[in-house]
Amino acid sequence: MGDILLFLTGQEEIDTASPPGSRKVVIATNIAETSITIDYIYYVIDPGFVKQNAYDPKLGMDSLVVTPVSQAQANQRAGRAGRTGPGKKAGASGPEESQVHDPSGDHLTLLNVYTSWKNNGFANAWCFENFIQARSMRRAKDVRDQIVKIMERHRHPIISCGRDTDKIRRSLCSGFFRNTARKDPQEGYKTLIEGTPVYLHPSSALFGKQAEWVVYHTLVLTTREYMHFTTTIEPKWLADEAPTFFKVAPTDRLSKRKQAERIQPLYNKYATEDDWRLSAQRRAGRSGGGGGTWAKSVGLSGKQ
């Protein structure tokens, strides 16, 4: 016995406690993750999926597709249980998911998935139990075996980094230094080389976290330009792995060129047509038309 609540028109019916001897069952979409709070909910059943608006390149249009929830969404759903008392959560994301998740990002999480599959004898049953496509895992194994054969043919030693995952992140930084981004104080991220606004994909292990510097595998344009397969990095690694592109900015002084640069207000009625140009600001004797001035320097030290 119990009450089933399906998208009623008023909040009063939702909040009303069920009578003694019965239970209330609330069926909701992902709006129940953060937008509403219902008292006396002690059990949450999470199937682990959500509908998201995504761009389909084959159709050339946006479409609603069913995708797995991110780690942040799963935590939000679990938090709905026991708001006013003890609670439990049941769902598709079990202990195996928490074991493979890595706080450093997607690449190490995928590595943990592969290692767990390897420890289970490369079994298709393990993939089925954990909602993982066995064909993709076999392809990853084939690529790894091919790389191992190439290294053996050229007599390169195969040395494991063990638990030192910083070496893996540094190697990603060395190979994908062009695909790096820094968190924008306003919203999302900006790529370091082009300055393009980009965002973490909701399915990323870093979604909802405050990662300052990241390296990504590729960009996917849907409603926004999302970074796919993202991992946190240290900014000093960029100067070590790609010194031609990056260098550490001095923290104690600015160059004469940087000191001469001036950022002018967006509008100044006394300014001429070309006063906004930096070349005009560097000319001797120019005051900049009365606008405010700030020193501008951005470097890998993370200071401005």
N, C-alpha and C positions, 0 to 999 in steps of 0.2 A: 504494500500500500504506500501511497505517497502522492504528492502534488507534482505535476509537471508544468513548468512555466515556459511558455513559448512567446517571446517578443510581445508582451502585453503593452498596452498603450500608456499606462500610468506607472510611476515609480512606486506608488503606494502598495499596489498588489505585489510587487517584487519584494518589498521590504517587510511585508507582513509575515510574522512568524507562523509556521505551520502548527496546527492543533496537536495536542498530545497524542502519541501513538502513531504519528505519520511523519513523513519526511518530505521536504521540498526538493525538487530536482530543477535546477536552473540550466537551461540550454542557451548558450550565447556564442557569438562570434568573438574575434579577438578584441572587441570593444570592452570586454570584461577584464582585459589585462590591466588597464590603468584608468579607464574612464569612469567606471562605477565600482562601488564597494558594497557588498551585500553581507549583512551580519549573519552569524550562525551557519556559515559555510565551513564545514570541517573536512570535506573530502573534495578533491579536484581530480577529474579524469581528463587527461590531456592526450589527444591522439598524436600530437607532434607535428601537425601540418597547419598551413594557413594559405589563404588565397591572396596573391599579390598581383599587382598590375605590372606586366613586363612586356617589353617590345619583342615581337616575333619577326626576325629578319626575313623569314620565308614568306610570311603573309604581308609584311610591310605595314603592320599596324600593332597597336597595343592589345593585349588580351589578358584576361584573368587566368592565372595558372596556379595550381596547387603545388606549393613548395614546402620543404621542411622548415620548421621555425628555427630561429637563431637561438644561441645560448641565452642571450638576454631575454628573449621572449619566453623561453622555457622557465627561466627563473621568475619572471613576472607572473606567469600562470601558477607556478608552485606557491608563490607568495599569497595567492588568493585564499589558500586553505589556512584555517587557524588564525584568522585576524582577531577573533575575540575568544579563542580557546585553542586547545590542541587540534592539530590537523594533519592530514596525510595527503600525498599526491600519488596517483597511479597514472602511468602513461607509457608512451613508446620510448622515451629517453630514459634508459635504465643505467645500472652501474657501469656498463661497458662504455657508454658515452662519456661519463665523467672521467674515466681512466684515460681515454685517448685525447681528451681536450687539453690543449696547451695554451697557457695565457700569453705566450709570445706571438701567437698568430696562426694562420691557416697552414703554412708549409709544414711546421712541426706537428700540427694536429694531423695532417695527412700522413706524415711519416709514422706517427703513433698508430694510425689506423692500419697502415701496411705492416708494421711490426707485429701488431696484435693478430692480423690475418696470418702472418708467417708463423707465429707461435701456435696457432691453431691448425697447422698443417696445410695451409692454403686451401682450406675446405670451402666449398660452395655453400654448405649449410650455415657456416658462420656468417657469410655475406647475407644470406636470406634472413637469419635471425636478427641482424643488425641493420637491415634495410639498406644494404650497400650493393651496388651493381657488380656482380662477379666478373663480367666481361671487362670492365674498367680496371679492376684489380689485376686481372691476368695480363692486360696490356702493360700496366706499370711494371709487373714482374718481368715481362719480355724485354722492356726497355732497360731495366736494371741489369739483366743478364747480358744484354748486348754491350753495355758500357763496361761491365766486368771483363768480358772477352777482349775488348779493345785495349784495356789497360794491361791485361796479361800478355797480349801480343806485343805490346811496346815495352814490356817488362817494367811497368810502373808499380811500385808497391801499393797495396791496398791496405790502408790504415784507418781504423775506426776512430772517431772522435770520442767514443764512449758517451758519457753523460754531459760532456762540455758542448752544449747546444749553441754556445756563442760562435763556435767555429762554423756551424752551418749557417747561422745568420750572417756572418761575415762573408761567406762564400756567395750567398744570395746578393749581398750588397755589392760584391765585386762584379758579379755578372749582370746585375740589373740596376747599376747605379744611375742610369738614365731614368729608370722608373721609380723615383723616390719622391716623397711628398712630406710636407710638414703641416701640422695642424694650424688652421686659420683661426685666430681669436674670435672672428665673427661667426663663421659657419663652415663645417666640413674641413677640407684640406686644400692645399695648393701645391702643384708639382714644383720641384725646385728649379728645374731648367726652363720650362716654358711658362710657369706661373698659372697653369690651367686650374680652375676650380674643380675638384673631384671629391667623391664621397665614399665612405665605407659601405660595402654592400650589406644589406640586412642579414645575409646568411654567413657573414664573416665571424670568425671567433673573436675579433676585436670590436665588433659592433656594440655600441653603448659604453665603450671604455675610453679612457683619456690617453691614448697613445700619441705621443708628440711627433716622432719621426717614424716613417714606415717605408717599406719597399714593396712594390706590387708586381704581379706577373703581367697583367694586361688590364686595359680599360674597356669597359662595355658601356655603350650609350643606349639608355632607355629613356625614361623621363628625366634622368640625370646621368652624368658621367660617373659610373661607379668603378672602383678599384676591385678587381677580382684576385683572390689569393694574396693576402696581405700579411706582412710580418713586421714586427717592430725592430728597429735598428738603433744604434748609437751614432750620433752625428759625427763623432771623430773618426768613425770607420770610413766615411766618405773621403776624407782627406787622405787617409792611408791607402785606400784601394783605388781611388781615382784622383790623384793629385793634379792632373791636367784640368779637371773640371771644378774641383772644390779645394778650398784652403780655409784654414781656421782664421777667423777675423780677430785682430788684436782687440783685447778687452780694455786696454789702458789708454789707447789713443786712436784717433781717426786720421786718415790721410788728408793731405791738403785739398785734394779733389773732393773728398767727402765733406770736408768742412765748408767748402765753397758752395756746395749744393744747397739749394733752398726750396722748400716745398711751399708753394703759394696757395692762398685761399682759392676756392673754386671760382669766385667772382670778385673782381676789383674794378670799380668804375673808373679808376685813374690809370689802369694798366692799358698798354697798347696791345695790338693784335698778337704780337709775337713774344710778349713778356713771359708767357707760361713756359717757354722752351728753356731747357737747362743750359743750352749754349748761351742764351741771353743772360742767364744768371751768373755765368762765369766771367763775363766781360768786366773789366776793371771800371770802377766808378759807378756800377749799377747798384741801386739800393733795393730793387725788387718792388717798388711801388707801394711801400708801406705795409706789405703783408707780413704775417707772422713767420718766423723762421724756426726750423728744427733740423738738427743734424740727422742724416739718414745713413745708416749702415746696417746691413743685414749679413750675418755670417753664421758659420756652423757652431759658434759658441752658444747660440740661442738667445743672445742679447741684442737689443736694438738701441 
